[in-house]
Amino acid sequence: MTQSPTDDRLIVAMDVPNAIAGLKLAEQLGDAVSFYKIGLGMLTGGGLALANELKQEHGKRIFLDMKLFDIGATVENAVRGLAQFDLDFLTVHGDPYVVKAAKEGAAGKDLKILAVTILTSLDRADLDGALIKPGDIKDLVQERAGRALSAGADGVIASPQEAALIRALPEAQDKLIVTPGVRPAGAALGDQKRVATPAQAIKDGVDHIVVGRPIWQAENPKTAALSIQQELRNP
């Protein structure tokens, strides 16, 4: 893989309250970061406007983390609307019918549809509470990933701890694996329960890592981002 001066394997999660705070963070990070994730939490705080500004005026890549889940027709219509914004990645739930509908909505656009397997904040007790079938989380993630990729997903979102299992799937050839739950050594885990370091994630076949709080809560966010970039280049 050819690396640009700014390694876009690092995606910084804009888990800040609104677009104003997001722009301030982007200014602090400058040319150290080329790829941003904007999630559901910022949707009412100007998230789509921020996505457009970062993409169109600053040349950044944008991962819109909406985790769409609804009946097929609604998902297709929602994705068709979002695809007009010329963004890069969009998440939907990994149910095959949702993935197929999302791909229909993104037809003709460069928007990559990424399927969510099992959220990295969940453990087996959480799945039991949600009436998810018994089984080891890693096995369930691998199975959901395979089904989502077979349904046409361009890639999957999964814990770095399951990345190697997913990368080994025949369906995963030439597909993207994007992982939240990545924490530099010594960083607080926050609400993530299934984590790995950036270097380990890359070794396990991950294409992009998503890092939020260890960067934007740092005393110097740009220095923190550059440190992770260095670890990615020298795993």
SVG drawing of the C-alpha trace seen along z (x, -y; Angstrom):
<svg xmlns="http://www.w3.org/2000/svg" viewBox="-39 -27 48 48">
<polyline fill="none" stroke="black" stroke-width="0.4" points="0.0,0.0 1.4,-3.4 1.3,-5.8 0.7,-9.6 2.5,-12.1 -0.7,-12.0 -1.6,-8.4 -5.4,-8.1 -5.4,-4.8 -6.0,-7.0 -9.6,-8.2 -10.3,-10.7 -13.7,-10.4 -15.3,-13.9 -17.1,-13.0 -17.5,-16.6 -20.7,-18.5 -21.2,-20.5 -19.8,-21.6 -18.0,-24.7 -16.1,-22.4 -15.4,-20.1 -13.9,-22.8 -11.8,-23.9 -10.5,-20.4 -9.8,-20.1 -7.8,-23.4 -5.8,-22.1 -5.0,-18.8 -4.2,-20.6 -2.4,-18.4 -1.7,-15.7 -5.1,-14.1 -6.9,-13.6 -9.8,-11.5 -12.6,-12.2 -15.6,-10.3 -18.8,-12.2 -21.4,-10.3 -25.0,-10.3 -24.2,-12.3 -23.4,-15.4 -26.2,-15.1 -28.3,-17.8 -25.2,-19.9 -24.5,-20.6 -22.8,-17.3 -23.7,-17.2 -22.7,-20.8 -19.4,-20.0 -18.9,-17.0 -19.5,-19.1 -17.1,-21.8 -14.3,-19.5 -14.8,-17.6 -15.3,-20.4 -13.2,-23.2 -10.5,-21.4 -10.1,-18.3 -10.6,-15.8 -12.1,-12.3 -15.3,-11.8 -16.7,-8.7 -20.4,-9.3 -21.2,-6.9 -25.0,-6.8 -25.5,-3.0 -28.7,-3.1 -31.3,-0.4 -34.8,-0.4 -37.0,1.3 -35.2,1.7 -37.0,-1.1 -36.3,-3.6 -32.6,-2.7 -32.3,-2.9 -33.9,-6.4 -31.8,-7.6 -28.6,-6.4 -29.5,-7.9 -29.9,-11.3 -26.7,-11.0 -24.8,-9.8 -25.3,-13.2 -22.9,-14.8 -19.8,-13.1 -18.7,-11.5 -16.5,-8.4 -17.8,-5.9 -21.3,-5.3 -22.2,-2.7 -25.4,-0.6 -26.4,2.4 -25.0,5.6 -28.3,7.4 -28.1,8.5 -31.4,6.8 -30.2,3.5 -26.8,3.8 -28.5,4.6 -30.9,1.6 -27.9,-0.6 -26.0,0.5 -29.0,-0.3 -29.2,-3.7 -25.4,-4.3 -25.6,-3.0 -23.5,-5.2 -21.7,-6.9 -18.2,-6.4 -19.7,-6.1 -18.5,-2.9 -21.1,-1.0 -19.7,0.4 -21.6,3.0 -21.7,2.9 -21.3,6.4 -21.5,6.1 -20.7,2.8 -17.3,2.8 -18.9,1.5 -20.9,4.7 -19.9,7.9 -21.7,11.3 -23.9,10.1 -25.1,7.2 -26.0,9.6 -27.9,11.9 -29.9,8.9 -30.8,8.1 -31.8,11.8 -29.0,12.3 -28.4,16.0 -25.8,17.8 -22.2,18.1 -18.8,16.5 -18.8,12.9 -15.9,13.5 -17.8,16.3 -20.9,14.2 -19.0,11.2 -17.3,13.4 -20.6,14.9 -22.3,11.5 -19.4,10.1 -19.5,12.9 -23.2,12.5 -22.9,8.7 -20.0,8.9 -21.9,11.6 -24.8,9.1 -22.6,6.5 -21.0,4.5 -17.8,2.7 -16.4,3.5 -17.2,4.0 -16.8,2.3 -15.5,4.7 -13.4,4.8 -9.7,5.2 -9.9,8.4 -12.0,9.9 -10.1,8.4 -7.9,11.4 -10.9,13.7 -12.7,11.5 -9.7,11.0 -9.4,14.8 -12.9,15.0 -13.1,15.7 -15.8,13.0 -13.3,10.4 -10.9,10.4 -10.4,6.8 -12.9,5.6 -12.3,2.9 -12.0,3.6 -12.5,0.5 -12.1,0.7 -13.1,-1.5 -12.0,-0.3 -8.4,-1.2 -6.4,-2.7 -2.7,-3.7 -0.8,-1.9 -1.6,-3.4 -4.7,-5.2 -8.0,-4.9 -10.5,-2.4 -13.5,-4.6 -16.7,-2.7 -14.9,-0.3 -14.6,3.4 -12.9,5.0 -9.7,3.0 -6.2,3.3 -3.3,0.9 -3.0,-0.7 0.0,1.5 -1.8,4.7 -4.9,3.7 -2.8,3.1 -1.0,6.5 -4.4,8.2 -5.4,6.9 -7.3,3.7 -7.4,1.0 -8.4,-2.0 -8.5,-2.6 -10.9,-5.0 -9.5,-7.0 -11.4,-9.7 -10.8,-10.6 -7.1,-9.7 -6.6,-12.4 -9.2,-15.1 -8.8,-14.9 -5.0,-15.1 -3.2,-18.2 -1.9,-18.5 -4.2,-16.7 -1.9,-17.2 1.0,-15.6 -1.2,-12.7 -2.4,-12.2 1.2,-12.3 2.3,-9.7 -0.4,-7.3 0.6,-8.0 4.1,-7.0 3.0,-3.8 1.0,-2.9 4.1,-3.3 6.3,-1.3 4.1,1.4"/>
</svg>
